[in-house]
Amino acid sequence: MTTESPINIASRSTVQRIVILGGGYAGLLAAGTLCREQPLARITLVDAQSEFSHRVRWHEQLAGQTIDHINYEAFAAERDIEFIQARVKTLAPKDNQVHLETANGATTLAYDQLIYALGSVSRPLWQSSQDNSYALNSSQELTEANARLPQTKQLLVIGGGLTAVEYATEVAERYPAIKVQLVTSSTLLPDYSVSAQDYARQAMFEMNIELIEHTPIDQIDAQQAITAGGNRLPFDLCLCSTGFLASPVWQDSGLPSLESGQIAVNSNMQAEGFDNIWVAGDAAHHEIDGRAALRMSCATACATAPLIGLNVARALACESALEHTPYYFGHCVSLGRERAFIQIVSPDDKMLPRIVTGTTAIEAKIQIAKAVISTLLWDGKSSQDNWWPDFEHLKRVAA
C-alpha cells in the first residue's frame, strides 16, 4: 500500500494556498512563474510596501533620478492573484501559518506552500536616532536623504563595498559642490580584484571624493562620526552601508538559520528540514564544498525565484524538484552616470583579475537594469530576445 504525503493528497482535493513573503525581485518573479505554472492555485503576495522599487538603482534615486516602480495591487490584479500590504511579524511553520500586521491590525495567513523572499536590510553600524543619518533601507529613506542634498555641504558615506561606492560617486557627480568622504574599516572594495579597486580609486579621485581606508567608526553623533583612533569626521548628512543582513522574521520559527540572518537551504532551494518552505534571493544560504554558493544580489534572486516557482508546481504535481546550479557572470558597478565597471567572476562567483570599463560597462549595466524590469513583468509569451547583454562577449572583452 502506498502512503501519500499530505501535500500530494491536498494537491488533488483542495485548491493549494501558496503564500509569497516579500515583493522584491525574488517575490515578483516567483509570483509570475507560479501564475503560469499553477493558474488554479490561490496565490497571495505579501509586502509591507505598496509598490516595488528597483533596488539596484537606488543610488540613482538618491541623487534625484526617476527609477522604476511596480504597483503591487496592479501587478496582482493583472495576474488574478491576491496582494496583502502587511508587515510579516512571525512564522509558525509547524502550523503552516504566517502572522501579519496590517493597517487594520493583526491577522494570520495559512499556507500549503510558503516562499520566503523577504530579502535583506543594511547592516546597522550603530543604533542611531539622528535624523541626518540613514541606512537607506526603503524608498522613503532615499526620498528623505535626497531632499537634504541641496542643503548638504559635507556628506559622509560609511562602508567600502559596492553599495557605498555607488552612493558616494552618484552624489559626487550630481552635486559637485558637496564635499564627499567615504570611510571604510577595510580597503576599498575588499572582495574585488586589484584592477577593480584601482579603477574605483582613480574614479573617486577624479570626482574629488576623499577616501579614508582602514578606519573603523566607533560612534556617531548628530554632526560627526568618531573613529576608533579618536578622529572626528563632521557631516551634514551621513549614509551607512557596511553590508547586508537577511530579514530576521524567521527568528524563533525553527527554520535553520545563520548569523547572517540567512536560512540554510538544500540544492532545491527548500529550507532544510521543511518540504513546503522555499527560500529565494538574499535570504537563502547554500554551501558547495564548504563555500557559500549564493551571493546576496539581484542576480541570485533572478535565478532562484523562477526555479522555486517551477519546483512548487512540480511538488504539487508529485514530480521531483529541480536543483539550482549557481552560474554567475560578474558584478556591475556604477560610478555615477559616466563611469562604470564590470568585475568578471567565475561561474561559482570567484573574483577574476579582469574588468570591463568605459561605454561597454555603462551600456551593459543599463541594459541589465531594463531587462530585470521586463523580466518581472513578463507575460510568459512575448520574446525575450536581446533583453540581456551578451555575457560571453563581455567576458571576451575583459580578456
Secondary structure, DSSP 8 states (H G I E B T S, - for coil): -----HHHHHHHHS--EEEEE--SHHHHHHHHHHHHH-TTSEEEEEESSSEEE-GGGHHHHHTT----EEEHHHHHHHHT-EEEE-EEEEEEGGGTEEEEEETTEEEEEE-SEEEE---EEE--SS----TTEE---SHHHHHHHHHHGGG-SEEEEE--SHHHHHHHHHHHHH-TTSEEEEE-SSSSSTTS-HHHHHHHHHHHHHTT-EEE-S--EEEE-SSEEEETTS-EEE-SEEEE-S-EEE-GGGTTTT--B-TTS-EEB-TTSBBTT-TTEEE-GGGEE-EETTEE---SSHHHHHHHHHHHHHHHHHHHTT-----------EEEEESSSS-EEEEEE-TT--EEEEEEEHHHHHHHHHHHHHHHHHHHT--SSS--TTSS--HHHHHHHH-
